[in-house]
């Protein structure tokens, strides 16, 4: 969902490219969005209209938190540690 009026109204995004899984955390780096899900990390470069999977080296575990720092995306998983992906 996306809101352009401070949350008064919402519009569906994703165009069917989001997984049917729990969405846990959203991080932004410039115009790029990163989404932590119960299955992987997704990236959107078009304000959430389409999403692609990134971080294929992540373990098979839910990604709970995301943090961006010094050119890296840090992904905290449930029970499998903290992983660093280069941006």
N, CA and C atoms as a LAMMPS dump frame, in Angstrom:
ITEM: TIMESTEP
0
ITEM: NUMBER OF ATOMS
261
ITEM: BOX BOUNDS ff ff ff
-5.0000000000000000e+02 5.0000000000000000e+02
-5.0000000000000000e+02 5.0000000000000000e+02
-5.0000000000000000e+02 5.0000000000000000e+02
ITEM: ATOMS id mol type element x y z
1 1 1 N 0.844 -1.167 0
2 1 2 C 0 0 0
3 1 3 C 0.894 1.235 0
4 2 1 N 0.409 2.291 -0.649
5 2 2 C 1.144 3.558 -0.699
6 2 3 C 0.176 4.688 -0.432
7 3 1 N 0.643 5.671 0.337
8 3 2 C -0.155 6.857 0.625
9 3 3 C 0.629 8.087 0.195
10 4 1 N -0.046 9.009 -0.444
11 4 2 C 0.581 10.268 -0.843
12 4 3 C -0.013 11.444 -0.08
13 5 1 N -0.871 11.144 0.899
14 5 2 C -1.52 12.211 1.666
15 5 3 C -1.426 11.982 3.18
16 6 1 N -0.289 11.456 3.61
17 6 2 C -0.059 11.261 5.034
18 6 3 C -0.863 10.141 5.656
19 7 1 N -1.356 9.222 4.856
20 7 2 C -2.073 8.062 5.378
21 7 3 C -3.588 8.195 5.389
22 8 1 N -4.126 9.284 4.852
23 8 2 C -5.578 9.435 4.784
24 8 3 C -6.179 8.426 3.825
25 9 1 N -5.55 8.261 2.668
26 9 2 C -5.991 7.253 1.703
27 9 3 C -4.791 6.406 1.288
28 10 1 N -5.076 5.179 0.831
29 10 2 C -4.038 4.239 0.458
30 10 3 C -4.352 3.623 -0.9
31 11 1 N -3.3 3.327 -1.672
32 11 2 C -3.419 2.687 -2.971
33 11 3 C -2.584 1.415 -2.965
34 12 1 N -3.129 0.335 -3.508
35 12 2 C -2.389 -0.928 -3.591
36 12 3 C -1.218 -0.779 -4.551
37 13 1 N -0.08 -1.382 -4.194
38 13 2 C 1.102 -1.389 -5.051
39 13 3 C 1.593 -2.818 -5.166
40 14 1 N 2.572 -3.021 -5.974
41 14 2 C 3.185 -4.346 -6.069
42 14 3 C 2.897 -5.052 -7.368
43 15 1 N 1.781 -4.772 -7.992
44 15 2 C 1.477 -5.363 -9.286
45 15 3 C 1.585 -6.874 -9.323
46 16 1 N 1.318 -7.541 -8.207
47 16 2 C 1.408 -8.991 -8.169
48 16 3 C 2.82 -9.52 -8.008
49 17 1 N 3.814 -8.621 -7.862
50 17 2 C 5.193 -9.078 -7.753
51 17 3 C 5.635 -9.304 -6.31
52 18 1 N 4.788 -8.991 -5.34
53 18 2 C 5.113 -9.266 -3.942
54 18 3 C 4.718 -10.697 -3.593
55 19 1 N 5.499 -11.34 -2.725
56 19 2 C 5.158 -12.712 -2.35
57 19 3 C 3.932 -12.745 -1.442
58 20 1 N 3.272 -13.864 -1.412
59 20 2 C 2.165 -14.058 -0.493
60 20 3 C 2.762 -14.472 0.847
61 21 1 N 3.38 -13.504 1.531
62 21 2 C 4.108 -13.766 2.77
63 21 3 C 4.011 -12.539 3.667
64 22 1 N 4.32 -12.741 4.932
65 22 2 C 4.316 -11.646 5.889
66 22 3 C 5.355 -10.61 5.495
67 23 1 N 4.992 -9.321 5.582
68 23 2 C 5.904 -8.224 5.301
69 23 3 C 6.354 -7.649 6.638
70 24 1 N 7.664 -7.593 6.869
71 24 2 C 8.169 -7.274 8.197
72 24 3 C 8.786 -5.899 8.371
73 25 1 N 9.448 -5.367 7.349
74 25 2 C 10.16 -4.108 7.522
75 25 3 C 10.382 -3.46 6.157
76 26 1 N 10.355 -2.127 6.136
77 26 2 C 10.592 -1.374 4.906
78 26 3 C 11.718 -0.39 5.162
79 27 1 N 12.674 -0.306 4.224
80 27 2 C 13.769 0.658 4.315
81 27 3 C 13.894 1.369 2.977
82 28 1 N 14.278 2.638 3.017
83 28 2 C 14.437 3.429 1.791
84 28 3 C 15.864 3.932 1.695
85 29 1 N 16.402 3.898 0.473
86 29 2 C 17.729 4.44 0.174
87 29 3 C 17.583 5.254 -1.095
88 30 1 N 17.426 6.561 -0.945
89 30 2 C 17.113 7.395 -2.096
90 30 3 C 15.741 7.019 -2.624
91 31 1 N 15.641 6.745 -3.913
92 31 2 C 14.366 6.36 -4.521
93 31 3 C 14.135 4.853 -4.505
94 32 1 N 15.073 4.086 -3.945
95 32 2 C 14.95 2.634 -3.91
96 32 3 C 14.363 2.186 -2.577
97 33 1 N 13.393 1.283 -2.641
98 33 2 C 12.76 0.723 -1.445
99 33 3 C 13.214 -0.716 -1.268
100 34 1 N 13.413 -1.124 -0.02
101 34 2 C 13.776 -2.498 0.324
102 34 3 C 12.74 -3.016 1.311
103 35 1 N 12.297 -4.238 1.109
104 35 2 C 11.243 -4.819 1.921
105 35 3 C 11.695 -6.172 2.467
106 36 1 N 11.627 -6.308 3.79
107 36 2 C 11.936 -7.581 4.441
108 36 3 C 10.656 -8.391 4.535
109 37 1 N 10.706 -9.639 4.078
110 37 2 C 9.527 -10.497 4.111
111 37 3 C 9.842 -11.784 4.876
112 38 1 N 8.844 -12.603 5.031
113 38 2 C 9.02 -13.887 5.705
114 38 3 C 9.811 -14.867 4.852
115 39 1 N 10.072 -14.517 3.59
116 39 2 C 10.783 -15.441 2.706
117 39 3 C 12.077 -14.88 2.123
118 40 1 N 12.211 -13.546 1.989
119 40 2 C 13.402 -12.97 1.375
120 40 3 C 13.397 -11.453 1.508
121 41 1 N 14.304 -10.798 0.772
122 41 2 C 14.352 -9.338 0.697
123 41 3 C 13.988 -8.937 -0.724
124 42 1 N 13.126 -7.943 -0.835
125 42 2 C 12.662 -7.466 -2.141
126 42 3 C 13.144 -6.03 -2.341
127 43 1 N 13.305 -5.629 -3.622
128 43 2 C 13.718 -4.26 -3.961
129 43 3 C 12.772 -3.687 -5.011
130 44 1 N 12.452 -2.394 -4.852
131 44 2 C 11.654 -1.68 -5.842
132 44 3 C 12.351 -0.375 -6.19
133 45 1 N 12.442 -0.098 -7.477
134 45 2 C 13.038 1.158 -7.933
135 45 3 C 11.994 2.058 -8.587
136 46 1 N 10.706 1.693 -8.456
137 46 2 C 9.622 2.476 -9.072
138 46 3 C 8.49 2.765 -8.077
139 47 1 N 8.869 3.159 -6.863
140 47 2 C 7.921 3.533 -5.809
141 47 3 C 6.976 2.401 -5.418
142 48 1 N 7.427 1.176 -5.522
143 48 2 C 6.636 0.035 -5.083
144 48 3 C 5.718 -0.558 -6.129
145 49 1 N 5.779 -0.08 -7.367
146 49 2 C 4.912 -0.632 -8.415
147 49 3 C 5.303 -2.07 -8.744
148 50 1 N 6.613 -2.343 -8.787
149 50 2 C 7.094 -3.705 -9.029
150 50 3 C 8.229 -4.002 -8.059
151 51 1 N 8.396 -5.274 -7.736
152 51 2 C 9.404 -5.721 -6.773
153 51 3 C 10.178 -6.895 -7.346
154 52 1 N 11.48 -6.956 -7.033
155 52 2 C 12.308 -8.09 -7.406
156 52 3 C 13.023 -8.605 -6.158
157 53 1 N 13.324 -9.893 -6.155
158 53 2 C 14.038 -10.499 -5.041
159 53 3 C 15.518 -10.189 -5.144
160 54 1 N 16.135 -9.84 -4.014
161 54 2 C 17.587 -9.65 -3.959
162 54 3 C 18.127 -10.515 -2.826
163 55 1 N 19.418 -10.62 -2.727
164 55 2 C 20.031 -11.347 -1.627
165 55 3 C 19.803 -12.842 -1.689
166 56 1 N 20.041 -13.437 -2.848
167 56 2 C 19.828 -14.869 -3.005
168 56 3 C 20.733 -15.697 -2.095
169 57 1 N 21.752 -15.078 -1.489
170 57 2 C 22.643 -15.808 -0.591
171 57 3 C 22.126 -15.836 0.846
172 58 1 N 21.002 -15.184 1.113
173 58 2 C 20.44 -15.193 2.459
174 58 3 C 19.936 -16.595 2.807
175 59 1 N 19.974 -16.947 4.089
176 59 2 C 19.477 -18.27 4.485
177 59 3 C 17.961 -18.351 4.355
178 60 1 N 17.447 -19.546 4.372
179 60 2 C 16.01 -19.762 4.29
180 60 3 C 15.402 -19.487 5.671
181 61 1 N 15.192 -18.197 5.959
182 61 2 C 14.659 -17.769 7.245
183 61 3 C 13.966 -16.423 7.058
184 62 1 N 12.954 -16.12 7.861
185 62 2 C 12.296 -14.82 7.757
186 62 3 C 13.275 -13.678 8.016
187 63 1 N 13.198 -12.633 7.205
188 63 2 C 13.991 -11.427 7.422
189 63 3 C 13.119 -10.48 8.24
190 64 1 N 13.615 -10.107 9.416
191 64 2 C 12.801 -9.352 10.361
192 64 3 C 13.055 -7.844 10.328
193 65 1 N 14.311 -7.429 10.134
194 65 2 C 14.667 -6.005 10.16
195 65 3 C 15.655 -5.695 9.052
196 66 1 N 15.621 -4.439 8.593
197 66 2 C 16.571 -3.942 7.605
198 66 3 C 17.182 -2.65 8.112
199 67 1 N 18.456 -2.439 7.795
200 67 2 C 19.145 -1.194 8.13
201 67 3 C 20.106 -0.879 7.003
202 68 1 N 20.164 0.378 6.579
203 68 2 C 21.079 0.801 5.525
204 68 3 C 22.159 1.667 6.154
205 69 1 N 23.43 1.328 5.849
206 69 2 C 24.543 2.086 6.406
207 69 3 C 25.783 1.885 5.545
208 70 1 N 26.45 2.975 5.212
209 70 2 C 27.745 2.946 4.508
210 70 3 C 27.744 2.086 3.255
211 71 1 N 26.697 2.171 2.454
212 71 2 C 26.64 1.443 1.189
213 71 3 C 26.249 -0.012 1.304
214 72 1 N 25.759 -0.417 2.471
215 72 2 C 25.331 -1.795 2.675
216 72 3 C 23.914 -1.832 3.222
217 73 1 N 23.208 -2.903 2.886
218 73 2 C 21.904 -3.203 3.463
219 73 3 C 22.114 -4.362 4.423
220 74 1 N 21.816 -4.14 5.69
221 74 2 C 21.935 -5.176 6.706
222 74 3 C 20.564 -5.803 6.92
223 75 1 N 20.507 -7.113 6.877
224 75 2 C 19.254 -7.853 7.028
225 75 3 C 19.372 -8.778 8.23
226 76 1 N 18.509 -8.563 9.21
227 76 2 C 18.476 -9.399 10.397
228 76 3 C 17.436 -10.492 10.197
229 77 1 N 17.865 -11.741 10.339
230 77 2 C 16.956 -12.866 10.124
231 77 3 C 16.509 -13.46 11.45
232 78 1 N 15.451 -14.218 11.394
233 78 2 C 14.932 -14.892 12.579
234 78 3 C 15.734 -16.167 12.811
235 79 1 N 16.658 -16.113 13.771
236 79 2 C 17.422 -17.293 14.148
237 79 3 C 18.609 -17.647 13.269
238 80 1 N 18.9 -16.843 12.242
239 80 2 C 20.015 -17.187 11.347
240 80 3 C 21.048 -16.061 11.233
241 81 1 N 20.961 -15.064 12.113
242 81 2 C 21.989 -14.033 12.185
243 81 3 C 21.722 -12.792 11.353
244 82 1 N 22.765 -11.976 11.261
245 82 2 C 22.734 -10.707 10.54
246 82 3 C 23.541 -10.854 9.257
247 83 1 N 22.962 -10.393 8.141
248 83 2 C 23.603 -10.538 6.832
249 83 3 C 23.791 -9.171 6.221
250 84 1 N 24.857 -9.009 5.431
251 84 2 C 25.191 -7.736 4.795
252 84 3 C 25.162 -7.898 3.28
253 85 1 N 24.383 -7.035 2.627
254 85 2 C 24.292 -7.033 1.171
255 85 3 C 24.824 -5.699 0.646
256 86 1 N 25.673 -5.747 -0.345
257 86 2 C 26.224 -4.53 -0.93
258 86 3 C 25.151 -3.834 -1.768
259 87 1 N 25.054 -2.508 -1.6
260 87 2 C 24.114 -1.745 -2.425
261 87 3 C 24.834 -1.28 -3.674
